[in-house]
């Protein structure tokens, strides 16, 4: 992996919130020209983000339900 591409990849992965370990794994696999491995790292991180998103969505749903119940009582 060329240095310029590697540096850009690191910046993007940092912006995405990847841990240092995830970034290091991605870079290491890139140096080995293992794109399948890099894709697995990214897929795993994406799934982690989706799991977090779903957990937050559940919490939002609960808050929305409480608001709904409170507004219903006012009528």
ABEGO torsion letter per residue (X at the ends): XBAAAAAAAAAAAAAAGBBAAAAAAAAAAAAAGBAAAAAAAAAAAAAAAAAAAAAAAAAAAAAAAAAAAAAAAAX
